[in-house]
Amino acid sequence: MFRRTFWFTAGAAAGVWATTKVNRKIKQLTPESLAARAADKAIEAGHRVKDFALDVRDGMVQREAELGEALGLNADPELASPRRLAALESGEDPQRGGTPKYSKNPTYVERSTYSYNRNEDH
């Protein structure tokens, strides 16, 4: 008698547990629930992408400052900017001693007398 009561109670408890588990899973798989979860995941992904973009932008600014410092571009920005603009407007190449940068044909650009390998200074 006790054996039957024990197994009856155990079976009823297992049935209640399984029914509860199945009902929760069914509620999770409804279209409204799936849409809400997808929207939450999309918002979370958007925040991650935004954080990544901000980190990249901060890294760019930091690296630009390092390069500007290494090249001496940040020494005196008031003087560097007008001189560069004046050189560009006059059509002269300051690295070649002020010689004209372009020939009579505006589509032809003279080749410089030096070759520059960007890997030399690393």
N, CA and C of each residue as an Amber inpcrd file, in Angstrom:
protein
   366
   0.8050000  -1.1840000   0.0000000   0.0000000   0.0000000   0.0000000
   0.8610000   1.2660000   0.0000000   1.8650000   1.2860000   0.8690000
   2.7540000   2.4410000   0.9030000   3.5460000   2.5580000  -0.3950000
   3.8780000   1.4300000  -0.9580000   4.6170000   1.4220000  -2.2050000
   3.7940000   2.0720000  -3.3240000   2.5430000   1.7340000  -3.4120000
   1.6670000   2.3140000  -4.4430000   1.4910000   3.8110000  -4.2220000
   1.3250000   4.2270000  -2.9800000   1.1570000   5.6440000  -2.6710000
   2.4200000   6.4280000  -3.0440000   3.5870000   5.8540000  -2.7360000
   4.8550000   6.4990000  -3.0770000   4.9800000   6.7000000  -4.5800000
   4.7110000   5.6450000  -5.3570000   4.8670000   5.7440000  -6.8090000
   3.7980000   6.6380000  -7.4290000   2.6170000   6.6390000  -6.8530000
   1.5750000   7.5370000  -7.3460000   1.9870000   8.9990000  -7.1370000
   2.5130000   9.3020000  -5.9470000   2.9490000  10.6590000  -5.6270000
   4.1400000  11.0650000  -6.5010000   5.0870000  10.1280000  -6.6830000
   6.2470000  10.4110000  -7.5230000   5.8130000  10.6690000  -8.9610000
   4.9050000   9.9200000  -9.4820000   4.4010000  10.1130000 -10.8490000
   3.6620000  11.4290000 -11.0000000   2.8470000  11.7790000 -10.0060000
   2.1050000  13.0380000 -10.0540000   3.0800000  14.2240000 -10.0170000
   4.1010000  14.1500000  -9.1680000   5.0960000  15.2220000  -9.0870000
   5.8570000  15.3480000 -10.4050000   6.2420000  14.2310000 -11.0010000
   6.9450000  14.2670000 -12.2870000   6.0390000  14.8540000 -13.3650000
   4.7610000  14.5410000 -13.3460000   3.8150000  15.0970000 -14.3170000
   3.6650000  16.5960000 -14.1720000   3.5560000  17.0770000 -12.9160000
   3.4300000  18.5130000 -12.6770000   4.7030000  19.2290000 -13.1280000
   5.8640000  18.6500000 -12.7980000   7.1390000  19.2550000 -13.1880000
   7.2680000  19.3310000 -14.7180000   6.9420000  18.2390000 -15.4040000
   7.0430000  18.2000000 -16.8630000   6.0510000  19.1700000 -17.5030000
   4.8410000  19.2490000 -16.9740000   3.8350000  20.1620000 -17.5290000
   4.2840000  21.6080000 -17.3690000   4.8250000  21.9420000 -16.2050000
   5.3080000  23.2920000 -15.9630000   6.4440000  23.6270000 -16.9220000
   7.3640000  22.7020000 -17.1000000   8.5080000  22.9100000 -17.9830000
   8.0510000  23.1110000 -19.4250000   7.1260000  22.3010000 -19.8900000
   6.6270000  22.4000000 -21.2630000   5.8760000  23.7190000 -21.4650000
   5.0600000  24.1150000 -20.4990000   4.3150000  25.3750000 -20.6260000
   5.2560000  26.5780000 -20.6800000   6.3160000  26.5700000 -19.8860000
   7.2920000  27.6650000 -19.9390000   7.9620000  27.7320000 -21.3070000
   8.3270000  26.5800000 -21.8450000   8.9840000  26.5380000 -23.1510000
   8.0340000  27.0050000 -24.2480000   6.7650000  26.6460000 -24.1450000
   5.7770000  27.0790000 -25.1450000   5.6120000  28.6000000 -25.0990000
   5.5760000  29.1630000 -23.8830000   5.4680000  30.6130000 -23.7620000
   6.7000000  31.3120000 -24.3390000   7.8710000  30.7020000 -24.1880000
   9.0930000  31.2860000 -24.7380000   9.1060000  31.2530000 -26.2640000
   8.3980000  30.3090000 -26.8490000   8.4170000  30.1450000 -28.2950000
   7.2440000  30.8180000 -29.0050000   6.4600000  31.6070000 -28.2980000
   5.3770000  32.3360000 -28.9640000   5.9980000  33.4480000 -29.8140000
   5.3210000  33.8640000 -30.8800000   5.8750000  34.9190000 -31.7490000
   6.1730000  36.2230000 -31.0060000   5.3090000  36.6040000 -30.0700000
   5.5390000  37.8320000 -29.3150000   6.8060000  37.7360000 -28.4780000
   6.9960000  36.5960000 -27.8170000   8.1700000  36.4040000 -26.9890000
   9.4420000  36.3730000 -27.8410000   9.3690000  35.6870000 -28.9850000
  10.5250000  35.6350000 -29.8730000  10.8680000  37.0220000 -30.4200000
   9.8470000  37.8040000 -30.7650000  10.0820000  39.1600000 -31.2630000
  10.7010000  40.0380000 -30.1870000  10.2170000  39.9090000 -28.9630000
  10.7670000  40.7080000 -27.8610000  12.2270000  40.3380000 -27.6030000
  12.5240000  39.0370000 -27.6290000  13.9100000  38.6130000 -27.4180000
  14.8110000  39.0810000 -28.5510000  14.3110000  39.0020000 -29.7910000
  15.1040000  39.4600000 -30.9330000  15.3680000  40.9600000 -30.8320000
  14.3650000  41.7250000 -30.4160000  14.5470000  43.1680000 -30.2590000
  15.5690000  43.4670000 -29.1660000  15.5010000  42.7440000 -28.0740000
  16.4790000  42.9430000 -26.9950000  17.8920000  42.6170000 -27.4660000
  18.0340000  41.5290000 -28.2140000  19.3560000  41.1460000 -28.7300000
  19.8660000  42.1810000 -29.7340000  18.9710000  42.7180000 -30.5630000
  19.3720000  43.7360000 -31.5350000  19.8330000  45.0080000 -30.8290000
  19.1240000  45.4020000 -29.8000000  19.5260000  46.5920000 -29.0360000
  20.8710000  46.3530000 -28.3640000  21.0440000  45.1650000 -27.8050000
  22.3080000  44.8260000 -27.1570000  23.4490000  44.8340000 -28.1780000
  23.2090000  44.2790000 -29.3640000  24.2330000  44.2700000 -30.4170000
  24.5390000  45.6950000 -30.8690000  23.5130000  46.5260000 -30.9620000
  23.7250000  47.9230000 -31.3290000  24.5960000  48.6460000 -30.3250000
  24.3770000  48.3890000 -29.0550000  25.2070000  49.0080000 -28.0130000
  26.6540000  48.5240000 -28.1210000  26.8270000  47.2420000 -28.4110000
  28.1850000  46.7130000 -28.5510000  28.8980000  47.3330000 -29.7530000
  28.1780000  47.4740000 -30.8740000  28.7670000  48.0810000 -32.0630000
  29.1130000  49.5400000 -31.7840000  28.2360000  50.2390000 -31.0860000
  28.5000000  51.6400000 -30.7450000  29.7390000  51.7470000 -29.8550000
  29.8440000  50.8750000 -28.8530000  31.0080000  50.8830000 -27.9750000
  32.2810000  50.5850000 -28.7630000  32.1890000  49.6310000 -29.6840000
  33.3440000  49.2980000 -30.5180000  33.7500000  50.4960000 -31.3710000
  32.7670000  51.1530000 -31.9820000  33.0600000  52.3160000 -32.8270000
  33.6990000  53.4360000 -32.0000000  33.2170000  53.6510000 -30.7950000
  33.8080000  54.6710000 -29.9320000  35.2380000  54.3080000 -29.5410000
  35.4830000  53.0190000 -29.2790000  36.8420000  52.5780000 -28.9640000
  37.7680000  52.7810000 -30.1580000  37.2810000  52.4540000 -31.3580000
  38.0880000  52.6430000 -32.5600000  38.3800000  54.1200000 -32.7630000
  37.3720000  54.9550000 -32.5700000  37.5600000  56.4010000 -32.7420000
  38.5720000  56.9450000 -31.7350000  38.4840000  56.4930000 -30.4830000
  39.4540000  56.9200000 -29.4730000  40.8610000  56.4710000 -29.8560000
  40.9700000  55.2430000 -30.3530000  42.2720000  54.7430000 -30.8010000
  42.8120000  55.5370000 -31.9730000  41.9320000  55.9260000 -32.8940000
  42.3550000  56.7310000 -34.0350000  42.8720000  58.0850000 -33.5730000
  42.1490000  58.7120000 -32.6710000  42.5640000  60.0250000 -32.1710000
  43.8990000  59.9140000 -31.4520000  44.0480000  58.8690000 -30.6480000
  45.2970000  58.6880000 -29.9150000  46.4480000  58.4350000 -30.8830000
  46.2320000  57.5750000 -31.8770000  47.2990000  57.2690000 -32.8350000
  47.6300000  58.4870000 -33.6930000  46.6220000  59.2500000 -34.0640000
  46.8560000  60.4670000 -34.8410000  47.6920000  61.4590000 -34.0380000
  47.4000000  61.5610000 -32.7460000  48.1900000  62.4470000 -31.8910000
  49.6300000  61.9530000 -31.7880000  49.8120000  60.6350000 -31.6630000
  51.1680000  60.0820000 -31.5920000  51.9320000  60.3520000 -32.8830000
  51.2740000  60.1380000 -34.0180000  51.9330000  60.3820000 -35.2950000
  52.2250000  61.8630000 -35.4940000  51.2850000  62.7110000 -35.1180000
  51.5160000  64.1470000 -35.2230000  52.6800000  64.5900000 -34.3630000
  52.7910000  64.0010000 -33.1850000  53.8970000  64.3120000 -32.2980000
  55.2130000  63.8280000 -32.8890000  55.2050000  62.6130000 -33.4380000
  56.4260000  62.0470000 -34.0130000  56.8790000  62.8180000 -35.2460000
  55.9490000  63.3190000 -36.0240000  56.2800000  64.0620000 -37.2390000
  56.4420000  65.5540000 -36.9860000  56.1240000  66.0030000 -35.7880000
  56.2720000  67.4060000 -35.4400000  55.1620000  68.2730000 -35.9970000
  54.0190000  67.6960000 -36.2800000  52.9070000  68.4640000 -36.8270000
  52.1500000  69.2300000 -35.7560000  52.2720000  68.8300000 -34.5290000
  51.5440000  69.4750000 -33.4390000  52.3700000  70.5640000 -32.7560000
  53.5500000  70.8660000 -33.2870000  54.4240000  71.8300000 -32.6280000
  53.8180000  73.2260000 -32.6260000  53.4030000  73.7330000 -33.7900000
  52.8180000  75.0570000 -33.8770000  51.7570000  75.0350000 -34.9750000
  50.5300000  74.6850000 -34.6450000  49.5110000  74.5010000 -35.6840000
  49.1740000  75.7780000 -36.4400000  49.3800000  76.9800000 -35.8540000
  49.0690000  78.2070000 -36.5760000  50.0320000  78.4330000 -37.7230000
  51.2960000  78.0490000 -37.5590000  52.2780000  78.2490000 -38.6210000
  52.2470000  77.1330000 -39.6550000  52.0230000  75.9230000 -39.2270000
  52.0940000  74.7910000 -40.1410000  50.9680000  74.8230000 -41.1710000
  49.8010000  75.2020000 -40.7680000  48.6640000  75.1540000 -41.6660000
  48.7420000  76.1740000 -42.7920000  49.0070000  77.4930000 -42.5540000
  49.0710000  78.4510000 -43.6620000  50.2240000  78.1840000 -44.6140000
  51.3860000  77.7670000 -44.0910000  52.5150000  77.4900000 -44.9760000
  52.1940000  76.3610000 -45.9230000  51.5390000  75.3440000 -45.4080000
  51.1890000  74.2060000 -46.2530000  50.1820000  74.6250000 -47.3110000
  49.1870000  75.3990000 -46.9220000  48.1920000  75.8610000 -47.8860000
  48.8280000  76.7520000 -48.9460000  49.7600000  77.6320000 -48.5580000
  50.4160000  78.5040000 -49.5220000  51.2350000  77.6960000 -50.5110000
  51.9000000  76.6650000 -50.0540000  52.6930000  75.8290000 -50.9490000
  51.7970000  75.0840000 -51.9220000  50.6660000  74.6250000 -51.4580000
  49.7520000  73.9110000 -52.3360000  49.1110000  74.8340000 -53.3550000
  48.8080000  76.0690000 -52.9540000  48.1840000  77.0100000 -53.8710000
  49.1450000  77.4830000 -54.9430000  50.4300000  77.6070000 -54.6200000
  51.3810000  78.1200000 -55.5980000  51.7980000  77.0640000 -56.6040000
  51.4370000  75.8130000 -56.3790000  51.7890000  74.7500000 -57.3210000
  53.2340000  74.3150000 -57.2150000  53.8880000  74.5990000 -56.0980000
  55.2760000  74.2280000 -55.9220000  55.3740000  73.0440000 -54.9920000
  56.3820000  72.2450000 -55.2260000  56.6390000  71.0860000 -54.3850000
  57.7380000  71.4690000 -53.4060000  57.4260000  71.6890000 -52.1320000
  58.4270000  72.1520000 -51.1760000  59.5590000  71.1590000 -50.9610000
  59.3630000  69.8880000 -51.2050000  60.4160000  68.9090000 -50.9860000
  61.4310000  68.9090000 -52.1240000  61.1040000  69.5530000 -53.2350000
  62.0330000  69.5970000 -54.3670000  62.6020000  70.9950000 -54.5450000
  62.6390000  71.7760000 -53.5090000  63.2480000  73.0810000 -53.5590000
  62.3860000  74.1270000 -54.2290000  61.0960000  73.9680000 -54.2360000
  60.2020000  74.9590000 -54.7830000  60.0540000  74.8740000 -56.2950000
  60.5140000  73.8170000 -56.9190000  60.3470000  73.6840000 -58.3690000
  58.8910000  73.3940000 -58.6740000  58.4250000  73.7330000 -59.8870000
  57.0230000  73.4980000 -60.2100000  56.6700000  72.0230000 -60.1010000
  55.5220000  71.7890000 -59.5440000  55.0740000  70.4180000 -59.3270000
  54.4820000  69.8210000 -60.5930000  53.8360000  70.6320000 -61.4210000
  53.1680000  70.1360000 -62.6090000  53.8230000  70.7080000 -63.8560000
  53.8020000  69.9630000 -64.9160000  54.2720000  70.4770000 -66.1990000
  53.1350000  71.2330000 -66.8650000  53.3000000  71.5890000 -68.1380000
  52.2660000  72.3300000 -68.8390000  50.9890000  71.5090000 -68.9720000
  51.1370000  70.1980000 -69.0400000  49.9760000  69.3140000 -69.1160000
  49.5020000  69.0290000 -67.6930000  48.3330000  69.5140000 -67.3020000
  47.9250000  69.3510000 -65.8940000  47.6530000  67.9090000 -65.4880000
  47.4990000  66.9960000 -66.4240000  47.2550000  65.6070000 -66.0480000
  48.5520000  64.8610000 -65.7970000  49.6890000  65.4380000 -66.2140000
  50.9790000  64.7900000 -66.0320000  51.6420000  65.3260000 -64.7750000
  52.0290000  64.4510000 -63.8890000  52.7330000  64.8380000 -62.6720000
  54.1600000  64.3350000 -62.7870000  55.1290000  65.2480000 -62.6120000
  56.5330000  64.8540000 -62.7040000  56.8720000  63.8900000 -61.5840000
  57.7290000  62.9520000 -61.8940000  58.1680000  62.0090000 -60.8700000
  59.2520000  62.6590000 -60.0370000  59.2750000  62.3640000 -58.7690000
  60.2870000  62.9580000 -57.9090000  61.6200000  62.2590000 -58.1420000
  62.7020000  62.9130000 -57.7640000  64.0410000  62.3770000 -58.0010000
  64.4550000  61.3740000 -56.9410000  63.6980000  61.2380000 -55.9070000
  64.0310000  60.2940000 -54.8530000  62.9350000  59.2430000 -54.7670000
  63.3310000  58.0590000 -54.3400000  62.3290000  57.0180000 -54.1240000
  62.1000000  56.9030000 -52.6250000  60.8910000  56.7490000 -52.2730000
  60.5350000  56.6900000 -50.8590000  59.9900000  55.3140000 -50.5520000
  60.6110000  54.6440000 -49.6190000  60.1340000  53.3620000 -49.1610000
  59.5360000  53.5790000 -47.7800000  58.2390000  53.3800000 -47.6480000
  57.5760000  53.6860000 -46.3850000  57.9880000  52.7450000 -45.2660000
  58.6820000  51.6560000 -45.5930000  59.1230000  50.7320000 -44.5680000
  60.5220000  51.0480000 -44.0430000  61.2030000  52.0680000 -44.5990000
  62.5550000  52.3830000 -44.1750000  62.6290000  52.8840000 -42.7450000
  61.6480000  53.6550000 -42.3250000  61.7410000  54.2740000 -41.0070000
  61.1200000  53.4370000 -39.8970000  60.8890000  52.1740000 -40.1320000
  60.3070000  51.3250000 -39.0780000  61.3630000  50.5090000 -38.4130000
